[in-house]
Amino acid sequence: MSDCDGSAPQEEAIELKIVYAKKTHTLSLPTTTTVGQLKTQIEQLTNCPAVQQKLTFKGLLSGPDKPHLEAKTLKGAGLENGSKILVISATAAQILQVVAGAAVPAADEAAAAAPAAKQRLCDMTEHRKALDKGVPADAHVG
């Protein structure tokens, strides 16, 4: 399927939407690109090591424990023009933070937003003082 001038045929390209950390990136790649090569492209976009990436598209597309999936071509994996791929991964810096024991900022925010353990009203200091004084003389029964 080459042109009359003897040039090589052009490969069909598909445009993919890559979603990572609430940001969408667009990649245009030939359909003969393998999932492993796609992960390398995603590494350049997101700084997430390819070996740590999990890609999902209508199910698991690739993962650290699924090397056989990385040999598939994009077309063989069922990807089409406009397909959205979700990347589940962390950057090398984020991984080092966790390994070093440093607190991850998102985890700190979640801990601060979590409600304190419920304490009974009668055990709280302010209420305990009122209860110890007894019922006021002008209290209405009700």
HELIX and SHEET records of a PDB file:
HELIX    1   1 VAL A   35  THR A   46  1                                  12    
HELIX    2   2 ALA A   50  GLN A   52  5                                   3    
HELIX    3   3 PRO A   67  ALA A   71  5                                   5    
HELIX    4   4 ALA A   92  ALA A  100  1                                   9    
HELIX    5   5 PRO A  105  ALA A  113  1                                   9    
HELIX    6   6 LEU A  121  ASP A  123  5                                   3    
HELIX    7   7 THR A  125  LYS A  133  1                                   9    
SHEET    1   A 5 LYS A  23  PRO A  30  0                                        
SHEET    2   A 5 ALA A  13  TYR A  20 -1                                        
SHEET    3   A 5 LYS A  84  ILE A  88  1                                        
SHEET    4   A 5 LYS A  54  THR A  56 -1                                        
SHEET    5   A 5 LEU A  60  SER A  62 -1                                        
END                                                                             
